[in-house]
């Protein structure tokens, strides 16, 4: 009798686990809200053991930050002028925050980071810094100005999501662009 067993070890194949966990994270956050989207519930939605998650991410916050990095991808800076770059960045982040689960996850991890210095460091170094550096390079602005740009834009978008439960409407995103560009599009103000 010949054996039909494979040489693969038993259990779920490991390729694609990250994608499955990220999808389960966003869907669980979207369905239950950030606070109720526990690692146990995310693992159940992904069809894996929670130990599989904890082997890759030390906390729910670290998982969510990596999930957001995956959801956002690189910032697309389109156009030839500073104003066009900034406008495309604002429209891009508004669209990303409006995706199911993304705005909830972002607002939740941001809120948790207020009282958790370790999570704040993860959020700052892993999520904000790559985008800050890309924007600094594209805009030719110092760190403080780019951080202020991020604060104004992302803060406004998350505030709207938090206050209404809905992403900012397109016409309001256009108004936000029109408000922000005069301050940032021409470079640093004179002292």
C-alpha positions, -999 to +999 in steps of 0.1 A: +000+000+000+015+033-010+014+063+012-005+094+001+006+116+029+026+147+020+059+159+034+042+191+046+038+194+083+003+192+097-017+224+103-027+254+083-002+265+056+017+296+068+019+315+035-008+341+034-014+341+072-005+378+074-030+387+047-057+366+064-050+382+098-051+417+083-084+411+065-098+396+097-086+425+117-102+451+095-135+432+092-136+426+130-129+462+137-155+473+112-181+449+126-175+453+163-155+486+167-119+489+178-124+483+215-144+450+211-121+437+183-099+416+206-071+394+195-093+364+204-120+376+181-096+385+153-080+351+155-114+334+154-124+355+123-090+345+107-095+308+116-062+306+135-050+303+170-044+336+189-009+323+196-002+326+158-010+363+161+011+368+192+041+351+176+040+378+149+027+408+169+033+415+206+000+433+211-032+443+194-018+477+188+012+465+170-010+442+149-033+472+140-003+494+131+011+468+107-024+462+093-028+500+087+006+500+069-006+473+047-039+490+040-024+524+033+006+513+012+029+540-001+015+575-004+009+583-040+023+618-047+008+628-080+013+660-099+041+683-107+036+711-081+037+712-043+000+720-043-008+690-065+013+667-043-004+680-012-039+677-028-032+642-039-020+632-004-051+647+013-075+629-011-055+597-007-056+596+031-093+607+032-101+577+009-081+553+030-096+564+062-130+559+046-124+522+038-143+498+060-125+492+093-095+514+084-107+546+100-120+528+130-087+509+134-067+541+130-088+561+155-087+533+180-050+526+180-044+564+180-066+567+211-049+538+229-015+554+222-024+585+241-020+566+274+004+538+262+040+551+255+051+518+240+022+519+215+028+556+208+064+547+199+052+519+175+026+542+160+051+570+155+081+550+143+063+524+122+032+543+108+039+580+109+076+582+102+076+565+068+049+589+055+065+619+072+098+611+055+081+606+021+062+639+025+093+658+037+112+646+006+083+654-018+075+688-002+111+699+007+098+709+041+113+705+076+100+678+099+080+702+121+060+716+091+053+681+077+041+669+111+018+700+113+005+691+079-002+655+090-018+667+123-041+691+105-052+667+078-053+634+096-066+650+128-095+666+109-104+634+091-103+612+122-123+638+142-150+637+115-150+599+116-152+599+154-180+625+156-202+611+129-191+575+124-188+583+087-158+593+066-156+629+054-178+635+023-160+643-009-171+679-010-157+684+025-124+668+015-122+693-013-130+722+011-102+708+034-078+709+005-088+745-002-083+754+034-049+737+039-032+746+006-028+783+011-008+776+043+014+748+030+016+749-008+040+779-010+066+766+014+075+776+049+062+810+062+086+838+068+096+843+104 
